[in-house]
């Protein structure tokens, strides 16, 4: 077993593991498949195996259950049982940890990663909200979820037509 395969047991990060997949010999890639999936690799297509292993590595890392998600789901289930309907989204909804948000603004592509503790990593700094990042990028106040396309912009309320006298 090579050092690369052993490094998967105590990785620096999931991104580092995924980056190393292309360097692994095919035999080690299949061994990693077997360890992660509990069975033989379904085929010998390297690209297929790398993609599925990368997905599985991320799934294992980011699938960890957070207590706030369980609490939110319990509240939503209780509301559904009580009223028979649900709101589209709770206000405390955040993208899953590891989600990469991208936005092009004035010809520059900006990237934000959602961290496991619910913060946002932008250019190596942590921010508690997307709105703070949107303000950092644009210099003006923005709704972060709207700026990054997580939420549709609200439509302005219709103004009452003026009643002009004739």
Protein Blocks (a to p, Z undefined) as FASTA:
>chain_A
ZZklmmmmmcfbfklmmmmmmmpcfklmmmmmmmmnopacfbfcfklmmmmmmmmmmmmm
mmpccfklmmmmmmmmmmmmmnopacfbdfkbccdehiacdddeehiacdddddfkopac
eehiacfbfklmmmmmnopacdfklmnopaccddddddddddddZZ
